[in-house]
Amino acid sequence: MEIKDILKDVKIVGIVSNYQTNLKIEGKVKDLKIKNISSALKMVGLGVNSLEKSISDLSISELWKLELASKLDNDVIIIGDIYNSLIYKDREYMKKLFVKLSNDYQKKIVIIDNNINSFIGVVKKIFVIRDKKIVYETGNFFDQELYKYVKMPKIIDFIKYVNRDNNRLEKTTDIYELIKDIYRRVS
């Protein structure tokens, strides 16, 4: 099964694997062939003042955003290593942007990362790929089999720990929903 086949059913997928960028780190930002570059930069959170910067002088998060901006015109956007490249605020903004691109512009999005936190709140299906083959797939963040391949996020670990004897907490990946659930059960 190829990624193209997967994207027929699901608009945004998460792939547990390593990601290698293909952005060339030479020249200035304005020299990149990006359609409507100022709008694209604004959409990904880079200002128009970035146009005059040299690509090699950009930070890791700016490079990541620039790579996303260069792919916004594609029907299938393949992006990765969100967790190590962006701070929490930017990761959450990008998740909202991915949902907007998917719903409003009918873009198919593939997020490649080795950290499940990058997928929480945005993907419906998670695929684990090793040696270019899908070794596991799931749509459930609480699937124990998934965590044989990657590290379990702290929120899921906490809920599983609390629910080890009986179900005390709802299975959620949203920290605010977890806090509300704990508050409801205590009061």
Residue pairs with C-beta under 8 A, 6 or more apart in sequence:
1 134
3 13
3 15
3 76
3 110
4 76
6 13
6 125
6 127
7 13
7 76
7 108
7 110
10 123
10 124
10 125
11 102
11 103
11 107
11 108
11 109
11 124
12 98
12 99
12 102
12 108
12 109
12 110
12 111
12 122
12 123
12 124
13 109
13 110
13 111
13 123
13 124
13 125
13 126
13 127
14 111
14 112
14 113
14 116
14 118
14 119
14 122
14 123
14 125
14 126
14 127
15 80
15 110
15 111
15 112
15 113
15 126
15 127
15 128
15 129
16 113
16 114
16 116
16 126
16 127
16 128
16 129
16 149
16 150
17 112
17 114
17 128
17 129
17 130
18 112
18 114
19 79
19 80
19 81
19 112
19 113
21 63
21 64
21 67
21 80
21 81
22 67
23 55
23 63
23 66
23 67
23 70
24 55
25 55
25 56
25 63
26 55
26 56
27 54
27 55
28 51
28 52
28 53
28 54
28 55
29 37
29 41
29 50
29 51
29 52
29 53
29 54
29 55
29 58
29 66
30 37
30 51
30 52
32 55
32 66
32 70
33 70
34 40
34 41
34 69
34 70
34 72
34 73
35 72
35 73
37 51
37 69
38 48
38 51
40 69
40 70
40 72
41 47
41 48
41 50
41 51
41 65
41 66
41 69
42 48
43 69
43 72
43 97
44 65
44 66
44 68
44 69
44 72
44 94
44 97
45 65
45 90
45 93
46 62
46 65
46 66
46 69
50 58
50 62
50 66
55 63
55 66
58 66
60 84
60 85
61 85
61 86
61 87
61 90
63 85
64 79
64 81
64 82
64 85
64 86
65 90
67 79
68 77
68 79
68 94
71 77
71 78
71 79
72 101
74 107
75 106
75 107
75 108
76 107
76 108
76 109
76 110
77 101
77 107
77 108
77 109
77 110
78 109
78 110
78 112
79 109
79 110
79 111
79 112
80 111
80 112
80 113
81 112
81 113
82 91
82 94
82 111
82 113
82 115
82 118
83 91
83 113
83 114
83 115
83 117
83 118
84 115
86 94
91 117
91 118
95 121
95 122
98 109
98 111
98 122
99 122
101 107
101 109
102 108
102 109
111 118
111 119
111 122
111 123
113 119
114 150
115 150
115 151
116 126
116 141
116 146
116 150
116 151
116 152
116 153
116 156
117 153
119 126
119 141
120 141
120 153
120 155
120 173
121 173
121 174
124 139
125 137
125 138
125 139
126 137
126 138
126 139
126 141
126 146
127 134
127 136
127 137
128 134
128 135
128 136
128 137
128 146
128 149
128 150
129 135
130 149
135 149
136 145
136 146
136 148
136 149
138 145
138 146
140 146
141 153
141 156
141 173
142 156
142 159
142 160
142 171
152 160
153 173
155 172
155 173
155 175
155 178
156 173
158 178
159 169
159 171
159 172
159 178
162 168
162 169
163 169
163 171
168 185
169 178
169 181
169 182
169 185
170 177
170 178
170 181
172 178
172 181
